[in-house]
């Protein structure tokens, strides 16, 4: 398929393209109108072919699982903004997620492997210049989360950016690719940020270790030199690491909440759960609210910036070196375009 999207263009990983293609295929469920934009038009046919190959070899429902995961995380983040509109967003394993542009965070920092962080910075600058993305204060930090020194650098960068403001911490699609000790260190990294109001993480539960779908994914990933898996977690472990209460939901829970029914049983899906902890972790499912990222305000006047390997570099920011908000969002209910 065109040399696996030309060797994954400019450092973009296979999983980043798969995730965005999945979200783009279920727009009404994902509520992420930016998902498709992250994939360049020239690459879209090859990415579709890649996704179809994954669907045939592993399972044909990644669009359902990924759309549900992203929708729920976005709703948790919307709750964090309603709790405090000055909340700062920190995302580890950001890939091509759209959270800082879907929601009016005054500042955000996205963390990924250095090549992916740089690819995201470039694409965000292109889309901002084209008017596809609203201007946001987003820092892009390249880091290898398996390394203690890099985790320390991430914690320091988040503390500096937050400057005492509450932090919503998201770890998405990362923990299961790390050995257990490293996964736990990333899971609890938010405790070093200062006031972390929300920790939201995706994980595979230990009870699903024998999943046939995961076995098929291991084979598919292995053929592409992608880490197949490393870690599973239990609710007890999560509660011990994050503190009670921890609310975790699985694919069937999310289908019931957002679709009103279970379309596909968990046995036929990647068993990816989302756990949330912190003072705003009750989440939309606790109240029954059916919110969406767009209902909190998708436009704003904050500018995009970039951070790489612990230093700040300008992308479309108004001034080089700035990772502070160019315009604070006064509430989480909506902002001027």
C-alpha positions in Angstrom: 0.0 0.0 0.0 2.3 2.7 -1.4 5.1 1.6 0.9 3.0 1.8 4.0 2.1 5.4 3.4 5.6 6.1 2.3 7.2 4.8 5.4 4.7 6.7 7.5 5.1 10.2 6.2 7.4 12.5 8.1 7.6 10.4 11.2 3.9 9.7 11.7 3.3 6.3 13.2 0.9 3.6 11.9 -1.3 3.8 15.0 -1.7 7.6 14.7 -3.1 7.2 11.2 -5.3 4.3 12.2 -6.8 6.1 15.1 -7.7 9.2 13.1 -9.1 7.2 10.2 -11.2 5.3 12.8 -12.6 8.5 14.2 -13.2 10.0 10.8 -15.3 6.9 9.8 -17.8 7.5 12.7 -18.1 11.3 12.8 -21.5 11.3 14.4 -20.2 9.1 17.2 -16.7 10.6 17.7 -18.0 14.2 17.5 -14.5 15.1 16.2 -14.9 17.1 13.0 -11.2 17.6 12.8 -10.2 13.9 12.7 -10.0 13.6 9.0 -8.1 16.9 8.6 -5.0 15.6 10.3 -4.4 13.1 7.4 -3.0 14.9 4.4 -5.2 14.5 1.3 -2.3 12.9 -0.6 -2.1 10.1 2.0 -5.8 9.5 2.5 -6.2 6.6 -0.1 -3.2 4.8 1.4 -4.5 5.3 4.9 -7.9 4.0 4.0 -6.1 0.9 2.5 -4.1 0.5 5.6 -7.2 0.7 7.8 -9.0 -1.8 5.6 -6.1 -4.2 5.9 -6.1 -3.9 9.7 -9.9 -4.5 9.7 -9.6 -7.6 7.7 -6.7 -9.0 9.7 -7.7 -8.0 13.2 -11.3 -6.8 13.6 -13.6 -4.5 11.6 -14.8 -2.3 14.5 -11.8 -0.1 15.4 -13.9 2.9 14.3 -16.5 2.0 17.0 -13.9 1.5 19.8 -11.8 4.6 19.0 -14.7 6.9 18.4 -16.3 5.9 21.7 -13.0 6.3 23.5 -12.3 9.8 22.1 -15.9 10.9 22.7 -15.8 9.9 26.4 -12.4 11.5 27.0 -13.6 14.7 25.4 -16.7 14.7 27.6 -14.5 14.2 30.7 -12.4 17.1 29.6 -15.5 19.2 29.1 -16.5 18.5 32.7 -13.0 19.6 33.8 -13.4 22.9 32.0 -16.8 23.4 33.5 -15.3 22.8 36.9 -12.6 25.4 36.2 -12.3 27.2 32.9 -8.6 27.9 33.6 -7.8 24.2 33.5 -4.6 23.3 31.5 -4.6 20.2 29.3 -1.7 17.7 29.3 -1.9 14.7 26.9 0.6 11.9 26.8 0.5 9.8 23.6 -1.2 12.6 21.8 -0.9 11.3 18.2 -3.3 13.3 16.1 -5.9 13.8 18.8 -7.9 17.1 18.5 -8.7 17.8 22.1 -7.0 21.2 22.5 -8.8 22.4 19.3 -12.2 21.0 20.1 -12.3 22.5 23.6 -11.3 26.0 24.8 -8.4 25.2 27.0 -6.4 28.3 27.8 -3.2 26.3 27.3 -2.3 22.7 26.5 0.8 20.5 26.2 0.9 17.4 24.0 3.6 14.7 24.5 4.6 12.0 22.1 7.8 10.5 20.8 10.0 13.2 19.3 9.4 12.4 15.6 5.6 12.2 16.2 5.6 15.4 18.2 7.4 17.3 15.5 5.1 15.9 12.8 2.1 17.0 14.9 3.6 20.5 15.3 4.1 20.9 11.6 0.6 19.6 10.7 -1.0 21.8 13.3 0.8 24.8 11.9 -0.4 24.0 8.4 -4.0 23.5 9.5 -4.0 26.6 11.6 -2.6 28.7 8.7 -5.3 27.2 6.5 -8.0 28.2 9.0 -9.0 24.6 9.6 -7.9 24.7 13.3 -8.8 27.5 15.6 -5.7 29.2 17.1 -4.7 27.6 20.4 -1.8 27.8 22.8 -0.5 24.2 22.3 3.0 23.1 23.2 4.4 19.9 21.5 6.9 18.1 23.6 9.0 15.2 22.3 9.7 12.6 25.0 10.3 8.9 25.4 8.0 8.1 28.3 9.9 4.9 29.0 12.8 7.0 30.2 12.8 8.5 33.8 14.6 11.6 32.7 12.1 12.3 29.9 9.2 11.8 32.4 10.8 14.3 34.7 11.1 16.7 31.8 7.4 16.3 31.0 6.4 16.9 34.7 8.5 20.0 34.8 7.1 21.3 31.6 3.5 20.8 32.7 4.2 22.4 36.1 5.7 25.4 34.4 2.9 25.8 31.9 0.2 25.3 34.5 1.7 27.7 37.0 -0.7 26.7 39.7 -3.7 26.2 37.6 -5.5 22.8 37.6 -4.4 20.2 35.1 -6.5 17.6 33.2 -4.1 14.7 32.4 -4.9 12.3 29.6 -2.9 9.1 28.7 -4.4 7.6 25.6 -3.1 4.5 23.8 0.2 4.4 25.7 0.1 2.2 28.8 -0.3 -1.2 27.1 2.9 -0.6 25.1 5.1 -0.1 28.1 6.4 -2.7 30.6 4.5 -2.7 33.9 6.9 -0.5 35.9 7.1 2.1 33.2 3.3 2.0 32.7 2.7 2.7 36.3 5.2 5.6 36.3 3.3 7.2 33.3 -0.1 6.5 34.9 0.9 8.4 38.1 2.9 11.2 36.4 0.0 13.6 37.0 0.7 13.5 40.7 3.8 15.6 39.9 1.9 18.3 38.1 0.6 20.1 41.1 -3.2 20.4 41.1 -4.3 17.6 38.8 -8.1 17.8 38.7 -8.6 14.8 36.3 -6.6 11.8 35.2 -8.1 9.9 32.3 -6.2 6.8 31.0 -7.0 4.1 28.5 -5.9 0.6 29.3 -6.4 -3.1 28.7 -7.9 -5.0 31.7 -6.0 -8.0 33.0 -9.2 -10.1 32.6 -8.9 -9.6 28.8 -5.4 -10.9 28.4 -6.7 -13.9 26.5 -8.6 -11.9 23.9 -8.6 -13.4 20.4 -8.8 -9.9 19.0 -5.7 -8.8 20.9 -3.9 -11.9 19.7 -4.7 -11.0 16.1 -3.5 -7.4 16.7 -0.3 -8.7 18.2 0.4 -10.6 14.9 -0.5 -7.6 12.8 1.6 -5.2 14.8 4.5 -7.7 15.0 4.7 -7.8 11.2 5.2 -4.0 11.3 7.8 -3.9 14.1 5.2 -2.1 16.4 5.3 -3.1 20.1 2.5 -5.6 20.4 1.7 -5.2 24.1 3.3 -5.1 27.5 0.9 -4.3 30.3 -2.5 -5.0 31.6 -4.1 -3.4 34.6 -6.9 -4.2 37.1 -9.3 -1.8 38.8 -7.6 -2.6 42.1 -4.2 -1.6 40.7 -5.7 1.6 39.3 -7.3 2.5 42.6 -4.1 1.8 44.5 -2.1 4.0 42.1 -4.6 6.9 41.5 -6.6 6.7 44.7 -10.3 6.1 45.1 -12.7 6.7 43.6 -11.7 5.5 40.1 -14.4 5.2 37.5 -13.6 2.8 34.7 -15.8 2.0 31.7 -15.5 -0.5 28.9 -16.6 -0.7 25.3 -20.1 -2.1 26.1 -20.6 0.6 28.8 -19.8 3.3 26.3 -22.0 1.8 23.6 -25.0 1.8 26.0 -24.3 5.3 27.0 -23.8 6.9 23.6 -25.8 4.5 21.3 -28.4 3.3 23.7 -27.5 -0.3 22.9 -24.6 -2.7 22.4 -23.8 -3.0 18.7 -20.8 -5.3 19.2 -20.1 -7.5 22.2 -16.7 -6.9 24.0 -15.5 -10.3 22.9 -15.4 -9.0 19.3 -13.5 -5.8 20.1 -10.2 -4.5 21.4 -11.0 -4.5 25.1 -9.9 -0.9 25.7 -11.2 0.6 28.9 -11.0 4.2 30.1 -10.4 5.0 33.8 -10.9 8.4 35.3 -9.8 9.7 38.7 -9.8 13.1 40.4 -12.3 15.6 41.6 -14.0 15.9 38.2 -13.8 12.2 37.4 -17.4 11.2 37.9 -17.8 12.0 34.2 -20.8 12.3 31.9 -22.0 8.7 32.4 -22.5 9.4 36.1 -24.9 12.2 35.5 -26.5 10.8 32.4 -25.5 13.9 30.5 -24.9 13.4 26.8 -22.5 16.3 26.2 -20.1 16.7 23.3 -16.8 18.5 22.9 -18.4 21.0 20.5 -21.0 22.0 23.1 -18.3 23.6 25.2 -16.9 25.9 22.5 -14.7 24.9 19.6 -13.3 28.3 18.7 -11.0 30.7 20.5 -8.4 33.3 20.4 -5.4 31.5 21.9 -2.5 30.8 19.7 -0.6 27.6 18.9 3.0 27.2 20.0 5.4 24.3 20.2 7.8 22.6 22.6 10.4 20.0 21.5 12.8 18.1 23.8 12.2 20.5 26.6 12.8 23.7 24.8 10.3 26.1 23.3 10.1 26.8 19.5 7.5 28.9 17.7 5.1 27.4 15.1 2.1 29.7 14.6 2.4 31.4 17.9 2.4 35.2 18.0 5.8 35.3 19.6 8.6 32.8 19.6 9.1 31.0 22.9 5.6 31.7 24.2 3.6 28.8 25.7 1.2 31.1 27.7 -2.3 31.9 26.6 -2.7 34.8 24.2 -6.3 35.2 25.3 -7.8 33.5 28.3 -11.2 31.8 27.7 -13.6 33.2 30.2 -15.9 30.2 30.5 -16.3 26.7 29.2 -19.6 27.4 27.7 -18.4 29.1 24.6 -15.9 31.7 23.2 -15.8 34.1 20.3 -14.5 32.8 17.0 
